[in-house]
Amino acid sequence: MTQVWFEPGAHAVRFYDSAAERYASVAEFLTANPRGNDPLMMIVRRSTFDGVVALLASGRYGAPIPAHRIHFVDADEAVRICTDGGVVNLARAEMLLRQAMVDARRLAASDGTLRWYGEGVDVLCDHGDFDGALGVESLAGRLLAFDPRTVILCGYDRAAFVGGGAGVPHLHAVCGAHSHVAPIEGGSEVPPQGQQPPPREADGSSRVHIYVIDDDSGIRRSLKRLLGLTERDVRTFENGEAFVAEVAGLAPGVLVIDIQLGAGMSGLDLLAFLKQTRPTWPAIAMSGSDDEEARAEALRLGARVFLRKPFDSQALLTAIADALA
């Protein structure tokens, strides 16, 4: 795994040939951060948890990590709770996963990157429910928007996706649900086909354009994934200057702007620029601050909505839909 697999906002997948390979890969994933105090979470089978914990306790991956440092959720039990009549209840699954994320942070008492390895989707595949697994994977965008300082690694049994495995017809969709994919058979890491740009109209433009301006790379990545799930053309910029430098060549669209950008042009400065130069482009402002004056100024400068971070992903999707109406 390369460094991008460990950055906040990543949603990666690996396919494993054996339990030993799985345990070693997960141990590497959980120990990739030199700070050593990131929240750690495993939603896995009990056998996987025990196997990984044994490796972490051995010291082969740096300072030993005791089992009590890892928030453990039994994947078999989680699947049972979230399944009604053989069908995954996605609303219940999302609620369970959000609570697990909160519990993992509480256990670690840390605001660092939450490292989450999960194989609940693999359990669903074992039950023959590949559609259910894909449904759970589709929740990743909302979960990463809920807590942008999170990185997720999903594990699947390789045998189900090669040869005559039942997962072969679903392989493309599984890979497309992730931002980073380890190839099924050797080679280097490749981007999933599902992350290719959305279809374009005859004139070369996408149906809907959304521009996200935020200086936090994790939030940019999370929002791009969330908004990309709706088949919109999403571009991100790390600051106002980068957006302004390209705006002349951009198609009209909706802007999602963090008003607390770093040094240089602030989000409020960018809203003022847009009010003068692109008054018909709707903008949505967001901020992690409770600054009421900044909120009022953002709305005065033309922002349609002001969202307080962290916000529910549905609130952003609704704001964009209203802006486009």
HELIX and SHEET records of a PDB file:
HELIX    1   1 GLN A    3  PHE A    6  5                                   4    
HELIX    2   2 ALA A   19  LEU A   30  1                                  12    
HELIX    3   3 ARG A   46  SER A   58  1                                  13    
HELIX    4   4 ALA A   67  ARG A   69  5                                   3    
HELIX    5   5 ALA A   75  ILE A   81  1                                   7    
HELIX    6   6 LEU A   90  ALA A  108  1                                  19    
HELIX    7   7 GLY A  120  ASP A  126  1                                   7    
HELIX    8   8 PHE A  130  GLU A  137  1                                   8    
HELIX    9   9 ALA A  140  PHE A  146  1                                   7    
HELIX   10  10 ARG A  158  PHE A  161  5                                   4    
HELIX   11  11 VAL A  168  HIS A  170  5                                   3    
HELIX   12  12 LEU A  171  GLY A  176  1                                   6    
HELIX   13  13 GLN A  193  GLN A  195  5                                   3    
HELIX   14  14 SER A  217  GLY A  228  1                                  12    
HELIX   15  15 GLY A  240  GLU A  246  1                                   7    
HELIX   16  16 VAL A  247  GLY A  249  5                                   3    
HELIX   17  17 GLY A  267  THR A  277  1                                  11    
HELIX   18  18 GLU A  292  ARG A  300  1                                   9    
HELIX   19  19 SER A  313  LEU A  324  1                                  12    
SHEET    1   A 6 ILE A  70  ASP A  74  0                                        
SHEET    2   A 6 LEU A  40  VAL A  44  1                                        
SHEET    3   A 6 LEU A 114  GLY A 118  1                                        
SHEET    4   A 6 THR A 150  ASP A 157  1                                        
SHEET    5   A 6 HIS A  11  TYR A  16  1                                        
SHEET    6   A 6 HIS A 180  VAL A 181  1                                        
SHEET    1   B 2 THR A  83  ASP A  84  0                                        
SHEET    2   B 2 VAL A  87  VAL A  88 -1                                        
SHEET    1   C 5 ASP A 233  PHE A 237  0                                        
SHEET    2   C 5 HIS A 209  ILE A 213  1                                        
SHEET    3   C 5 VAL A 254  ASP A 258  1                                        
SHEET    4   C 5 ALA A 283  SER A 287  1                                        
SHEET    5   C 5 ALA A 303  ARG A 308  1                                        
END                                                                             
